[in-house]
Structures are given as structure tokens and as C-alpha cells.
């Protein structure tokens, strides 16, 4: 929105004869807010009778991805204007902001679990509002909240009536130097979340008496924030998690390779274990947790991996038993059976995985997959995933299927094993709440292909 259009806002509704209704004059507050927010290249802010609304565009095109109505209701516009005057910075890790000169941090809190609003009401009954002994009781000393948010309490009046007001679960550290609060999102955070394509209702707010922390306020708040979320979960059975900023250059749903959408639906011609089908469906829907999606597809590989190992052991044992030289009264012959079972069932998983992939995955399928332009440099030595083998179809010294097996196994270890486990060398643990995890999309699609190939091979065995 350019500067000339800030003074007026067109109402996009039309009268019965198809003409546009008369433009509505913006208030001084609305004009100021739009001027401060109009620099976002991916979001359009506008006002209607309910308040501020936002349309978020795709980074790859001008098409609208999401529309959010009533992001900030009219009764909270003055609070938003005041917050926009703060010296705040975008939080580097989570959807939120820091205001070091005010000693404030606020980040989105996404509710999980199935307890519903009742869990919050229970917390409110057990918790005080603003701590009496802390200094965050004045309108200009605490972070404002959206008055129509879900965390509310009933206030009984002297005349016997009552009103419903926004509430805060606000607790103070023993030294009185730090407070932490769970409450409705502030108007500023609501606009920042909408820019990121998220609708937020709750937030965690931290207040520091030390106003000289500067950039260190992020590190100072990190441990307190996550200790608070942990205790809410473990002590109070109320589950909240932080939200990470989306990556503008990487969308989890766009980088997807597979069959075209033009294929007709058919009556199934394959036979698949229902548990495998459920696991495949779960992995396909875990778009919000790519490490979980990766491990779910890996579980499918494990299912067929151990079935393959068992078949191999049984085959070798049977061949040994029917060998003309086998003597069931000979310890040497019996030890041969023991060795086959121990080596087969107790072998190295990475070796078995390599055998599974080389025996079940069609080389042409993975070569076609890796030729997709949208992967960019992801699978090269310049890719964003550390501690895994790059893939190079042109490297004739190592078969591409063996390269893939090594990459998949190392990535699996990075997800499931502790970083200080000497057995796995210098591979850092890959945490689900990390930017690197957000970039796993192409690897998830690769292991999805491997799972489909192994299922396919099981049909023709």
C-alpha cells in the first residue's frame, strides 16, 4: 500500500447496482498503524468495521495464501499503536519480538493436547493475576493483551453483577528480578504472527528488571521460557510450544516429488499391511514435524528390513541343515547354525539397510528423483543438512543406492541419538525445533520414495 492510499481505504463491498460504496476515511490511529506496517512485502494490512485484517501472499507469487480477519479488534488499536512505538526487534528464533530497552520478550505459544479451555480455567483458578509484589501492574508497565482473547476471567462487581475481562497467569522469580506470564497475545504479536501466516491466541511474556541486557535478552530468556513450558506440561498438564518463523525460501508443501495428480483413482491392486498403510499415512500428514515424518518413513523401512533379515537367516539355516556335510551330532556343524543366527540377527543395521535399499529400490527411480530442479543444492556438499553424505549420481566409485543408504542412516542417527554419544562421532543431534529440521523437506521426500519402492518390491517378490 503506497503513501497516497493510506489516508483512505476502499470498501470492497458493492451496492445492488454493482457500484463501489463510498471510500471510508481512516482515523489518525488507523493511518499511523498502516504507515508502520505497510513495509511488509508479503502482507497487506487493512481495516474494516471489526478492526485490522491481514492478507498474506506467497513468496513465489502474488497469490493470496491466507486471510486473517479481526487480527486486532478495534478496542485494541490504541494498544497496537503504542507498541509500534517501542524499540522492538524480531525474535531471532521464534514468532515474537524482544524489546531490550523495556526488558520485555514476547513469543507465540501454541496450545497442544486435548484438555481444551477447561485446563486454562483450572490454571486461572489456581494462579494469581498480576503478582502484587512485582512492578508490572500499570498500563504502561506491562505488555497489553487482546481483550477478546481466550484467557479471560469473571470479575464480580460490588452491585452483584459481573464482567468478563482478559486475565493473566503472571508469576515472579524469588529475587523479584524476572517475571513470566501466560496470557492472550498482544496486538503487536498478533500482527507479527499474521505476517508469518499464523493465527495466534496465546503468548508467553517475560519481564526483566535489567534494562541493559541488549541482545543478551534472548539468551537470558531462553532457559526460563522453556523451563516454564516444561513445568506447565509436567506439573499442570497444560501443553504449549513455541512457533518458529517460517522460511520464506522454503515451503514444506511445495518441494514434493511423486506421481502426478492427473492419475485416475483405481481399485487397489496391491496388498499392504494395514499397519504399514497407517504409518505411511501418518508420515505423509506430519508436515508440521519433519523429523517425525522422516522417522515414520524410516519405521516402514525397518519393518521390511527385519523381515528381510529373518528371511535371509532362515534361508541360510535351511541351506546349512540340508547340506550333505551337515552332522547334527557335530558341535562344529551346530556352531555353524549359531553363527548364522548371531551374524544375521545381530549384524550392523547400516549394512542391512544398504542391502535392503540395493535389493528393493530401482536405480532409475532415485536418479529421476534427484534430477528434479527444485531440490537445488540440497543433496550436494553445499546443502543445509550437516553430518550426512552428499549424493552424486555421477560418482561411479560408490553406487548411488549405497550413497543414499549412508545418508539416510546418518540422518536417522542425528535425529534419534544424543549428541554426546561417542559411538556416533561428531554428528550433532538434529532437534525438531530447529531451522535445520525445517529444511528436511527434500530428505523426507527421498525416504518417502524409498518406502514406496520397498512396498512396491514386496508385491513382486
Buried (B, 14 or more C-beta within 10 A) or exposed (E): BEEEEBEEBEBEEEEEEEEEEEEBEBEEBBBBBBEBBBEBEBBBBBBBEEBBBBBBBBBEEEEEBBEBEBBBBBEBBEBBBBBBEBEBEBBEBBBBBBBBBBBBBBBBBBBEEEBEEEBBBBBBEEBEBBBEEBBBEEEEEBBBBBBBBBBBBEEEEEEEEEEEEBBBBBBBEEEEEBBBBBBBBBBBBBBBBBBBBBBBBBBBBBBBEEEEBEEEBBEBBBEBBBEBBEEBBEEBEBBBBBBBBBBEEBBBEEBBBEEEEEEEEEEEEEEEEEEBEEBBEBBBEBBEBBBBBBBBBBBBBBBBBBEBBEEBBEEBBEEBEEEEEBEEEEEEBBEBBEEBEEEBEEBEBBEBBBBBBBEBBEEEBBEEBBEEEEBBEBBEEEBBBEBBBBBBEEEEEEBBBEBBBBBBBBBBBBBEBEEEEEEBEEBEBBEBBBEBBBBBBBBBBBBBBBBBBBBBBBEEE
